[in-house]
Amino acid sequence: MTTRFASAAEMMSRVLGIPGYAFAQIGHPVSSATDDQLRAMARTAIEQGLAMLVRSEA
């Protein structure tokens, strides 16, 4: 999800009954990003996704 649309995604998660649903966020826009910027965005999304998968409930 790009930062531009994060608030819409948060609203939809509440509407669908799963408030606080976690999702990765990357910069906006994507369409004009260079290859290097896209790679950095992908790394960011991967890191965020991994953190969501392995987060500790302690």
For each residue, the residues with C-beta under 8 A, 3 or more apart:
1: 5 6 9 23 24 25 26
2: 5 6 25 26 27 28 29 30
3: 6 25 26 27 28
4: 28 29
5: 1 2 8 9 28
6: 1 2 3 9 10 23 25
7: 10 11
8: 5 11 12
9: 1 5 6 12 13 21 23
10: 6 7 13 14 21
11: 7 8 14 15
12: 8 9 15 16
13: 9 10 16 18 19 20 21
14: 10 11 17 18 19
15: 11 12
16: 12 13
17: 14
18: 13 14 21
19: 13 14
20: 13
21: 9 10 13 18
22: 52
23: 1 6 9
24: 1 44 45 48 49 52
25: 1 2 3 6 45 48
26: 1 2 3 30 41 42 44 45
27: 2 3 30 33 37 41 44
28: 2 3 4 5
29: 2 4 32 33
30: 2 26 27 33 38 41
31:
32: 29
33: 27 29 30 37 38 41
34: 37 38
35: 38 39
36: 39 40
37: 27 33 34 40 41
38: 30 33 34 35 41 42
39: 35 36 42 43
40: 36 37 43 44
41: 26 27 30 33 37 38 44 45
42: 26 38 39 45 46
43: 39 40 46 47
44: 24 26 27 40 41 47 48
45: 24 25 26 41 42 48 49
46: 42 43 49 50
47: 43 44 50 51
48: 24 25 44 45 51 52
49: 24 45 46 52 53
50: 46 47 53 54
51: 47 48 54 55
52: 22 24 48 49 55
53: 49 50
54: 50 51
55: 51 52
56:
57:
58:
